[in-house]
């Protein structure tokens, strides 16, 4: 399904000290507050992966947050690529590690 005007979707890979510092729970809280849908999970390589979608301005705010993360995190970089707009529900969930 294509995104409506003003809607964006991205797949993120967050590098740095981002596991064991409440990154996923904090992202879920931030995304929910912004009204952004998607999911977040830990990866076996130590990164955090997330897929986020919603209104462009809200998604951009979440991307800004992702580059900082919660207080205990040390984000080194965020790889971000546009993806096809998902057809999933409007929740933001923490998924099992991959």
N, C-alpha and C positions, 0 to 999 in steps of 0.2 A: 504494500500500500504506500503510495506517495504521501509525503508530508503536505499538509495544508500550508498556505502562505503564512510565513512567520514561524513555522515549526522547524525544529532541527533535531537531529539524532547523531550521536557520536559514540564510538567505542574508545575507551580510555585504557591505557596501561600506565600505572603509576609506579615509579621506581624510587627507591630510597629506603629509609626506615619507616615502613608503612604497615607492617604486620606486628601485632602484639601491642598496638598503641591506640586501639579503638577507632582506627580509620574507617572501617566498614560501618560501624554503628553511627559514627559521627556523620558520615556521608549520607546515610539513610535519613537521619534527622534533618540535615541541611536540605536534602532534596525534597523531603516531605514539606518542610516549611516553605520552600519555593514553588511547590506544585509540580515538580519534575518527576517523571516516571522513569522506571528502569530497574537495574539490579547492580549489585557489587559483590565480588568474591575475591578471596585470596587465591593466588596461583602458587604452584609448587616451587617456582623459581624465586619466590620472595617478593614478587610484585603484587599489586592489587589491580584487578581488571574490573571495569564497570561499563555498562551500556546505559546511556542517559538520553531521554528524549522529552520534548515539550516545547513550550513557547521559546522562541529564540533568546529573548532577554533573560528569561529565567535559567535556561541552559547555560548561557554565558556566565551568569553569576555563579552557577555551580562549578563551572570549569575554573573560574578564578579561585573558588574555595579549594578545589582539588589540588591546585598548585601550591597551596599552603598546608591543607590538612588540619587535623586537630593539634592541640598544643604539643603533645608528645612525639608527633611525627616529624620526620626530616625528609621532605620531598625533594628529590634530586632533579627529577624531570617527569613530565607527563606526555606520553605519546598519545596523540589524539587524531582519529581519522573519522570522517563522515561515513555514516552507514545509512542503508535504507530504513525509512521510518517504520518501526515495529508495529505489529497489529495487536500486541499484548495489552493487558489491562493497564489502568492508570496508576497502579501502586508502585512503590519503590521498595524492593526487597533485598535482604542479604541472602545470598545463595551459598550453597556448600562449596568448599574449596575445590579447585580443579587441578 
